[in-house]
Amino acid sequence: MLCLETLEHVGSYKAALVKLKRAPRVGGHLLISVPNETGVHGVLKFFGRKVLMRQSYDGFFRGQPQGPYVRALLRGGDLEPFREPPRHGWGDHLGFDVRRFEAHLRERLIDTGSFTLIEARRLALGFGRMYLLRRVR
């Protein structure tokens, strides 16, 4: 089962992981890739997109000031609150905190014994992450 650069766009990656958890058969694999929107990578992406696409964040901020998000990026703060409340359907990938995603992935799939993490890698100079998991029960 492949889930490539998708979870950051769904209203709730936590709800999506519940569905993905059931997709592979026992012994099957799940390959997930997500962006890294945190730290220096997040700062570069944020300002790079602003230069390339002038109105790239209107839907994400919904008329709210962007300063608190930028401060959280610069200070290494938690980005997930900026995704609250969860959006319905397709959404921006801003606010996708890979650290929170990894914690949730570990807590809900790996630590429960449902999946084994075969490999986790940084992709594209750290701008993305990839996880290969095998379903064990």
C-alpha positions, 0 to 999 in steps of 0.5 A: 500500500502506498501513501505518498505526499497525501496525509498532509493534505487530508483534514485529519491525518490521524483519521486517515491513519486509522483507515490506512492501518486496515489496508494492507493484509498481514505480512503486507507493507505500507509505504508513507511519505510526508513533508517536513514542515518544521525547523529550517526546512519549514522556514525555507518552504514558507518563505520560498512559497511566498516568493514564488506564489504570492497568495499561496496561504490564503486558505490556510490562514483564513484571514488570520495573521501569519505572524504566530505561525512564523514565530512557531516555525522560527522557535521550533514550536508545535505546528499542529495547533495551526491545523485545528480545527481539522478541515474537511476534505483537501487542505494545505500542508502548512502546519504539518508537524512531522514530529507529532506525526511520527509520535502518532505513527509510533503510538497507534501503529508500531507500539500497538504491535500492529506494524513493524517499522522496517525503515525510516528515512529523510528525503530530499535533504531533510525536506521529507520523510519516508516510512516503510512498515510491515503489518504483523497483525 
